[in-house]
Each structure stands twice: as C-alpha cells, then as structure tokens.
Amino acid sequence: MSAPSDNMPIPAPAIRSKPLVIRHLPYFVGAAILVALAANMRFDGYVHNILLQATTFSIAVFGLSVVLGLCGQINLAQAAFFGLGAYAVGIGTTDLHASFWLCLVGGCLISLLAGAFLGMSTLRLGGHYLAMVTISFQQIVTLVMINAIWLTHGPDGVSNIKRPDLFQSSQSYLAFCVAMLAIVGYLVWHLSDTKLGRAMRAVRDNELAAGVNGIDVFRTKIYAFALCALLGGLAGGLFAGGFAYVSPDQFSFAESIVFLTMSLLGGVASPIGSTIGTGLLILIPEWLRFLKSVPGLYLAIYGLFVILIIRFMPDGIWGFVADAFARWRAKTAAPPVAGALHLKPATVGGDTVLEVTGLSKHFGGLKAVDGVDIAVKRGGVHALIGPNGSGKTTTLNVLSGLYEATSGRIVLDGTDITHMPPHQRTASGLGRTFQNIRLFRSMTALENVEIGAERPGNTMVGKGDDALTERAMEALTFVGLGSRANELISSFSYGHQRLIEIARALASNPTLLLLDEPAAGLNSTEKLELHELLKRIAAQGLTILIIDHDMTLVSEAAQHITVLNFGRRIADGESMAVLRHPDVVSAYLGSE
Amino acid sequence: MDLALQLLFTGIGIGAVYALVALGFVLIFRATNVVNFAQGEFSMVAAYLMVVAVEAGLPYWAAFIVALLGMALLGVVFNLGVYYPLRHRTYLPVIIATIGASILLANSVLAIYGPQPQVLEGWFETPGIQVGPVYLDSQYLLIIGVTICLVIFNFWFFEKTLLGKKLQATSQDKEMASLLGISVSTMIMITFIYSAVLGGLAGILVAPVLFVSIQMGSTIALKAFAATIIGGFGDVAGAIIGGLALGVIETFGAAYISVPYKDGFAFLVLVAFLIFRPQGIFGERVAEKA
C-alpha cells in the first residue's frame, strides 16, 4: 500500500542540531561587547539619559512584542504596568526603605498579577473588549497615582529613588540595564521557537485551529498577557532606579500609545524590531525638539504615524527586512531528510473507538442534530454522509468540541469527552481537519505540523526540539511535501494546503482522525492522491471518520457508512448495503 | 430622598450622552465588525467646532448646523482615511488605526487650541425649573428630550425606511447584500457619517454641562463602551439602557462614595459584567467567532 518513494527503508540521518548555546554564541558575544561599551565609554549626562531611557523602554516594548506580535492580543496599558514597576521601586526604596532588588521583584510581581487578573477577566472575549478594558485599567492606574497622595505623593511624584549598592554610579547602572536588555531580549527572541511561543503564534493565526490542535487558547493568551505586564513592570523598576524620580504623567495613556507606536514602527513580532522602533522614537523627538514647543503636535504626529504604519508597513521596519531574509532562506535552506512516519493509535477501549449515543445539538428551535447514534469500529474508514443541511458538519463540530452538545454522550476510546473543551479532546486523541482549511498562515509548513506533533499526550515524539522536527518532517514526507517543509503556507496550492492539514493531524498520532470534506475543491488527480493517502493511513491502523459528498471516494474508501437526514440517522451499516437502502436513495434523489 | 431624586435626574441626563455615543459605537460595529476607538473624539471635535462657530459670531442654531455638517465631513474623511483602506484586514490592524486616529484628532485639537478648557453656553436662557424637590436643569432636559427623539428616529429609520433596511442587510451579510445590488461601500460610508453626527450631537449637548476639553472625548468613549458591554454588545436597545444605567451608577457613586474616583466606577461595573455576565443585559453573543 505504501508509495515506494515515501516509505523506502532508507536509514534516515537523524536530525541533530548543535546545542542552542553554541548556535547563539554570536548573540552573547555581541551583547557582552555592548555591556562592556556601556560600562567603559564616557558619555555626557544627556547622552547617558537617552541611552538609559532607550534601554528601559525597549524592555517594556519587548512585552508588547510578546502579546501583540506573537499572540495577536492588544495591550493599551503598557505604561500602566511600567508605572506599577516604577512606583514599586520608587515608594519601596524611599518611604519603605526596602532593598532595590526586593522592590524590583515586588514590582514585577504586582504587574504580573495585575496583568493576569485583567487577562482572566477579558481574554475569553474578543479583542475589542481587551482594548477597551486595558484603556480603562490605564485610566484607573493614573487616577490612583494622582489621587492616592498618602501612597504615591500625588502629582508631585516620588523623588530620591535609590539604586542598588552594586551599581551606584550611573555608568555601572547603565551597563546593568544593558545587560538586562540583552538577557530579556534573548529570552523573548528565543520564546517564539519554544512550545509556548509556537502556541502563541498559532493562537494569533487561527484560534479555532489552535484549539483543535491541543492548545489551550485561553491559557496561552493569559500567559502572553501576563508576560507582557511582567516585562512592563521590570522595565519600569529599572527606569525608576535610573532616573531617581517618577511622577504620574510619565505613565499616562499617552505613554502607552508611545510604546505601541515604538512596537509597530520597529516591527511588532521581534525584539530586534522593538529595539529599533524604541531607539528611533526616542532619538527622532530629540532631533525635532522644536515640535515639543507646541503641546499636542508631537502626539498628533505619533497618531498619524500609527495610521500610516498600519496601512503601508504592517510588519514594521524589521518585519520588512526579516521577511526578505526569510524568503531568501526558505529557497536556500534544504529541509532535513526524514524517515518513515509511524502511526500508533492508542488502544485503551474495546472494539469501538468512538461511541456516540443520543447526540443532539439544538440552535434555539432548530434541531440541527437530533438523537444521533454513531459507533466507529477500530481500524477502519467510517463515513458520515447526508444531503446538504442534514447536520453532518454540526455533528463534527460537536464531536471536536467547537459546539457544546445539547444532550447525548461522546466516548472516545473509553474516555467520556462530552464536556471537554477542544484542546482536551485533542489531548485525548482526537485529530481533525477543516472543510475550509485552517492553517497558521504566517508559519512554514513544518512549523504548522510541529504544532500538531506537540499535542499533549503524543507518545510518538521524543524529548526536545529535534525530535519534534523529526516527527513533523516524517508527517510532511508521508503526505509527499517533505521537500517543501520550509516554505510559507501562502506558497502552497489549495490541494497541498489540505495535505498539510492532514499531516498536521497525523503528526499528533491521533486515536481517531476526523476529516471534514477532504475532497472538497480538489481536482480529479488530487482526489486520486487523497484516496491513496487514506489507504496508506488506514493501513497503519488509524481509524478515520470521514465526511464527504464525493460518493466515489466514500463508497471506495469507507467500509461502514452512517447516513444523516434532517439531523436524524436514517441508515447505518456496511457501505454497499447502506447505499442501496431505499431511504438513502430517496434522501439523495428524492422519492416518487 | 430628595437628593436621590436629584441625582437620578442628573444621572439619566449624563447617561443619555453615553447612550448616544454608545449608539454610534454599535452602528459602526454592526456595519463593519470593528469598534471605532475614535468615536469619543467625534464628540470632542464637534464641541470644539461649536465653540469656534459661536465665537465667530454665528447664532446658536446656525453654529449647531455648521458643527453637525463638519461632523458629517469628518465621518467621510475618517472612513476614507482610516477604515476603508484596511477593510480586508483582520480587526486588529483596524482598531489600532482607529486608536491612532483618536490620538491624532485629540492632539491636533490640542495643538490648535492649547490645553485651556473652553466654555460653551447652554441652549436656553433659563437655567432650569424647580419641580417639587427636584431642580431640573434645562440643558439636562434638552439632552434627555433629544435622546428620546433620536431613539424614536433611529427605530423608524432602520425598521421603516428602505435605506435603513439596506443598512441592516449590509451589517448582516455584506456579500449577499452586494449580490442584491446594494452598494456596500456606500452603506458603510453612510454609517460612518451617521455615527459621526450622532457622536457630534452628544458632544454638543454635553458641552455646556462639562467643560469643552481635549480629554472629554476619551472619557465619554470609555463610558459609552462600558455601556455597550453592559447592555449587550452590538444591541441597540442594550446600548441605550446600558448608557443610562452607567450614568446613574456613576452619579450616585460620586455623591455617596468618592468624587476623585468617579471615572473609575464605570471600569469596576465593566469588569464585574465581564466576569459574571459577559453577554450583557440583553446580549446573546458572548465571544466573536474567528
């Protein structure tokens, strides 16, 4: 059954990459040089202040590159989180006589908790809510800073803020901040290639697909948001120590917009872009000081900038450069060679992989699915068919958890998954594809499949990034696209995108694979290839539940068919018998 | 008790302003699926236009018409400059652009007029009338009256006129509407003009009660947005009820709890709703589907 070109038993060279520390050595050398320069070069006070401001602001903008760039969520209160950190160090080291380090950590924690709380109250809802809630939060923090005089000294602000003993001189403090910038920058840069970072990017690109690939969307967003707040707090604490004075107007909504503009200008997705954007927007105003003589003019120009950048340069300066580089690299870098894909579906339950009993889904008065029973036997291809509007796709969406069932029970391989959210069903062994393809569009084919392979509970992938890449390459090779692994999704044809979606599901080694109209939109050659692929998948013992209109495909591929009409099951049984069933014939062709 | 009645009146008056701005939010949201973060700035700009026109010596009613015409023009420019070029992108770039526009509008006005708040006289000569224990301020009466008229007009316009039905069709299914020969881009343009005028009207009405300042836009917008969430996002009746409720809550909060934190109550109510009833009072849709 296997296509010879794909499953030849070549002893594939294992994918081994050099340890991270060695690959990233140039970064650390560069960072060390910068720190040494900051510690030893003599700056006058003005230049020193600009450098200190740029360094601390960059760290705050890194936060935005996590939440907005990686995870696609907005935060219009970064100045408030920055202010929380700054006031923690300010009030802590003066009024409370606490140590700088303690205050810095405390400020980070306060910001983190505030961010997590805001996130938990809002992130289940859409992005508009988050934008408004963060603006409101920003206003509240400003109100408290101005009005809680007993705590914050009100509009006068806090002065004589202490620095740590270790970095008393401005020179050494600057070097310390540059070192922090380098460390945080490294972590943020590296984050996008970790499991959490990939999950964030998946959420940004397509929340629905992220959910059915085993990612807890809500939690991922909260992590991103809290991390952003934490970096804001850290940056604020460093800022307060550096300038020894803080006042409410430094942390106003306008400053949040400045942070946002910095992030957008440089390129929202990368720490390098953040640094470029921050540097430019601190330097340019210094060169154009005359603008500051007219109040408002300055921010008006920022506002205009935001509109123009969004319209004409959505990925920012660095995004523009990096995109060109990525296209060049995708062409030159050959993807690693992979071995054969092995599927080993879990077999916990008995003979029946999926047992659906009395499943109903009502939308108001409409009974889209009404008391349907389906029993999918292990190791075969089971088809769910029915005329348009018969409830097939609704059934699939209830099975994968996108809709909550009105009543009924769904048992997957012995586990009751009826009330689980999508990502937990995936963790329990469900894999699916979508009729209208849902891939993560800003990622390469390989990265898409890696997210599938990262399914919690996937026993077929070893520890570490290399094992993950290996598994993903095997899956891509299995569907015949291994040689194009490093290309972006947009460069693939419709049919190939469908194959990548199947590869993404296969890489997760599911117990049951749900295919939602996989033949829709394919031409006849592609349909034949799909048929072959289904045979090869079934040959490895993976159970498939397929929904399709293509009767040739269904009758040839499936051994067992369930037919729905008007939300009810009208026939069920062995393929040929079902297709000759009079009710089925009349449902499809109409009766006399 | 007398104080409570007085506060109730004031709260409904200020709430009516939030309701008008909230209505503008909802109309644009339904037409474009995007929240316009510059909606509050429409109110602010209109109030300034009114101040300028009155200072230039125009009679009050003429200044009023000039300001509203100016808002209609701003609606056109806003649509063409901010929304229309981004209409095929996801919601995030669009809301960032509207935030940029809000910053641009507020600070352009600041650059032209300076930070000094302006004063706009009320429409009526008589400051108000005493009815039993409650003093009815004439400007608040005007605000409430205009809001009632607008709500009726709004209902008539969307339910009874062909243009209103076309607008509804566009907001529900753009593709189908265009297949039926409705010009979707014209409908969206009309929505922006209508929302800008509505926001402007709210700004002009509330200006004599508050000072005319740069911040008035963002303050009103935040309250109005909270009102839309409390009422149920995307629901016209919800926006109005939510606006009125918020005005009353805030007025009572300021009187009985704390004046400096008056602007914080809206946020607290908002967070409470987000946690316990995110669909709002009337709403059914909880989250936006991808």
HADDOCK unambig.tbl for C-alpha pairs under 7 A between the chains (distance, minus, plus):
assign (segid A and resid 121 and name CA) (segid B and resid 271 and name CA) 6.91 0.50 0.50
assign (segid A and resid 121 and name CA) (segid B and resid 274 and name CA) 6.17 0.50 0.50
assign (segid A and resid 121 and name CA) (segid B and resid 275 and name CA) 5.45 0.50 0.50
assign (segid A and resid 122 and name CA) (segid B and resid 274 and name CA) 6.51 0.50 0.50
assign (segid A and resid 125 and name CA) (segid B and resid 286 and name CA) 6.87 0.50 0.50
assign (segid A and resid 125 and name CA) (segid B and resid 287 and name CA) 4.77 0.50 0.50
assign (segid A and resid 125 and name CA) (segid B and resid 288 and name CA) 6.99 0.50 0.50
assign (segid A and resid 126 and name CA) (segid B and resid 287 and name CA) 5.57 0.50 0.50
assign (segid A and resid 126 and name CA) (segid B and resid 288 and name CA) 5.42 0.50 0.50
assign (segid A and resid 128 and name CA) (segid B and resid 35 and name CA) 6.52 0.50 0.50
assign (segid A and resid 136 and name CA) (segid B and resid 222 and name CA) 6.85 0.50 0.50
assign (segid A and resid 136 and name CA) (segid B and resid 267 and name CA) 6.00 0.50 0.50
assign (segid A and resid 140 and name CA) (segid B and resid 264 and name CA) 5.87 0.50 0.50
assign (segid A and resid 143 and name CA) (segid B and resid 261 and name CA) 6.95 0.50 0.50
assign (segid A and resid 147 and name CA) (segid B and resid 260 and name CA) 6.98 0.50 0.50
assign (segid A and resid 207 and name CA) (segid B and resid 290 and name CA) 6.57 0.50 0.50
assign (segid A and resid 208 and name CA) (segid B and resid 290 and name CA) 6.64 0.50 0.50
assign (segid A and resid 294 and name CA) (segid B and resid 111 and name CA) 5.96 0.50 0.50
assign (segid A and resid 295 and name CA) (segid B and resid 110 and name CA) 6.61 0.50 0.50
assign (segid A and resid 295 and name CA) (segid B and resid 111 and name CA) 5.48 0.50 0.50
assign (segid A and resid 295 and name CA) (segid B and resid 114 and name CA) 6.83 0.50 0.50
assign (segid A and resid 296 and name CA) (segid B and resid 107 and name CA) 4.43 0.50 0.50
assign (segid A and resid 296 and name CA) (segid B and resid 108 and name CA) 6.35 0.50 0.50
assign (segid A and resid 296 and name CA) (segid B and resid 110 and name CA) 5.19 0.50 0.50
assign (segid A and resid 296 and name CA) (segid B and resid 111 and name CA) 4.73 0.50 0.50
assign (segid A and resid 297 and name CA) (segid B and resid 107 and name CA) 6.20 0.50 0.50
assign (segid A and resid 297 and name CA) (segid B and resid 108 and name CA) 6.22 0.50 0.50
assign (segid A and resid 297 and name CA) (segid B and resid 111 and name CA) 5.15 0.50 0.50
assign (segid A and resid 299 and name CA) (segid B and resid 103 and name CA) 6.84 0.50 0.50
assign (segid A and resid 299 and name CA) (segid B and resid 104 and name CA) 6.97 0.50 0.50
assign (segid A and resid 299 and name CA) (segid B and resid 107 and name CA) 6.04 0.50 0.50
assign (segid A and resid 300 and name CA) (segid B and resid 103 and name CA) 6.10 0.50 0.50
assign (segid A and resid 300 and name CA) (segid B and resid 104 and name CA) 4.19 0.50 0.50
assign (segid A and resid 300 and name CA) (segid B and resid 107 and name CA) 4.77 0.50 0.50
assign (segid A and resid 300 and name CA) (segid B and resid 108 and name CA) 5.47 0.50 0.50
assign (segid A and resid 301 and name CA) (segid B and resid 104 and name CA) 6.79 0.50 0.50
assign (segid A and resid 303 and name CA) (segid B and resid 100 and name CA) 4.20 0.50 0.50
assign (segid A and resid 303 and name CA) (segid B and resid 101 and name CA) 5.92 0.50 0.50
assign (segid A and resid 303 and name CA) (segid B and resid 103 and name CA) 4.98 0.50 0.50
assign (segid A and resid 303 and name CA) (segid B and resid 104 and name CA) 4.45 0.50 0.50
assign (segid A and resid 304 and name CA) (segid B and resid 100 and name CA) 6.32 0.50 0.50
assign (segid A and resid 304 and name CA) (segid B and resid 101 and name CA) 6.84 0.50 0.50
assign (segid A and resid 304 and name CA) (segid B and resid 104 and name CA) 5.85 0.50 0.50
assign (segid A and resid 306 and name CA) (segid B and resid 97 and name CA) 6.36 0.50 0.50
assign (segid A and resid 306 and name CA) (segid B and resid 100 and name CA) 5.19 0.50 0.50
assign (segid A and resid 307 and name CA) (segid B and resid 82 and name CA) 6.99 0.50 0.50
assign (segid A and resid 307 and name CA) (segid B and resid 97 and name CA) 4.79 0.50 0.50
assign (segid A and resid 307 and name CA) (segid B and resid 100 and name CA) 5.58 0.50 0.50
assign (segid A and resid 307 and name CA) (segid B and resid 101 and name CA) 6.80 0.50 0.50
assign (segid A and resid 310 and name CA) (segid B and resid 93 and name CA) 6.20 0.50 0.50
assign (segid A and resid 310 and name CA) (segid B and resid 97 and name CA) 6.54 0.50 0.50
assign (segid A and resid 311 and name CA) (segid B and resid 86 and name CA) 6.86 0.50 0.50
